[in-house]
Amino acid sequence: MRDKKNVYNSFKDFISQYLTDDGFRETIDNGNFVFVDNYLVTNKAMTRLGVEERLGQKRGSIFQNNEQNSSTASRSAEIKDLYKRFESELEILEMETVSFSQLAWAHMVRCNCKSEMIFRAKTGLSEKIYKGIKNGSINEPEVTTIMKICVGLGLHYLHSLQLFEKAGYDLINSSFKLHKFCNFLLRVHPNMTIYDFDDAIGEYKNVVRK
């Protein structure tokens, strides 16, 4: 039976453990974890991730609800939708010459976030950022701004890395603590919400200030 102190029901508790426990951080950074039924599991702990669906965002497998997908017709339609999404995402990954703003806008179109109201609700970003992306004038945004776009739109890890690269950031090879932390968040929490990110970045700032 697992020790209850090693089961983190709070994402914030997990972030705190990652930031303050060198051994635990090394385990995660080395990729020594697996996802099991929406839990992140290491040999020492398990963390419940993505407990709630917020802002109406649905992530992960499109076959989450077996009851709703019991009919052959429904399953067939979802497979076709998955294939279309795959084609759309592959097309975006192959966009090599576009700017940050152009790539961000392409993701916003694909994720049905062209509307300013929807974009701001999902990302928590300002009207200025939205208009800057739309008119192509933002190409060197802050790291936290890019993170909110990635999280709010529910971008795949590879799409997120690509978006950071367009803004001049190399999350994987960077030596900056904030960059490493953001890479960690994107890798270990595919169901992260804006609220989770706000909690995580708040905890990061608290630890850095100490």
Residue pairs with C-beta under 8 A, 6 or more apart in sequence:
2 46
6 44
6 45
6 46
7 45
7 46
7 47
7 48
8 14
8 17
8 45
8 46
8 47
8 48
9 48
9 51
11 47
11 49
11 189
11 192
11 196
11 199
11 200
12 199
12 200
12 203
14 40
14 47
15 199
15 200
15 203
15 204
16 203
16 207
17 24
17 45
18 24
18 25
18 28
18 184
19 25
19 181
19 203
19 204
19 207
20 207
24 42
24 44
24 45
27 33
27 42
27 43
27 44
28 42
28 184
28 188
29 184
32 42
32 43
33 40
33 41
33 42
33 188
34 40
34 41
35 41
35 49
36 46
38 48
38 49
38 50
38 60
38 191
39 46
39 47
39 48
39 49
40 46
40 47
40 49
40 188
40 189
41 47
49 188
49 189
49 190
49 191
49 192
50 59
50 60
50 189
50 190
50 191
50 192
50 193
52 193
54 193
54 194
54 195
55 121
55 122
55 152
55 193
55 194
57 122
57 154
57 193
58 64
59 154
59 190
59 191
60 190
60 191
62 78
62 81
62 82
63 69
63 75
63 78
68 74
69 75
69 78
88 110
89 110
89 156
89 159
92 103
92 106
92 107
92 110
92 159
92 162
93 158
93 159
93 162
95 102
95 103
95 106
98 106
98 166
99 136
99 139
99 166
100 138
100 139
100 140
100 141
100 163
100 166
100 167
101 132
101 133
101 134
101 135
101 136
101 137
101 138
101 139
102 136
103 162
103 163
103 166
104 133
104 138
104 149
104 163
105 133
105 134
105 136
107 113
107 149
107 153
107 155
107 159
107 163
108 114
108 119
108 133
108 153
111 153
111 154
112 118
113 119
113 122
113 152
113 153
116 127
116 130
116 131
119 125
119 130
119 152
120 126
120 127
120 130
122 152
122 153
122 194
123 129
123 148
123 149
123 151
123 152
123 153
123 194
124 148
124 152
124 194
124 198
125 145
125 148
125 149
125 152
129 138
129 141
129 145
132 138
139 166
139 167
140 167
140 168
141 167
143 164
143 169
143 178
143 179
143 182
144 201
146 160
146 163
146 164
146 167
146 169
147 182
147 185
147 186
147 197
147 201
148 194
148 197
149 155
149 163
150 159
150 160
150 163
150 186
151 192
151 193
151 194
151 196
151 197
152 194
155 163
157 186
157 187
157 190
160 186
161 171
161 172
161 186
164 170
164 171
164 182
169 179
170 179
171 179
171 180
171 182
171 183
171 186
172 183
174 180
174 183
177 208
178 204
181 200
181 204
185 192
185 197
185 200
186 192
189 196
192 200
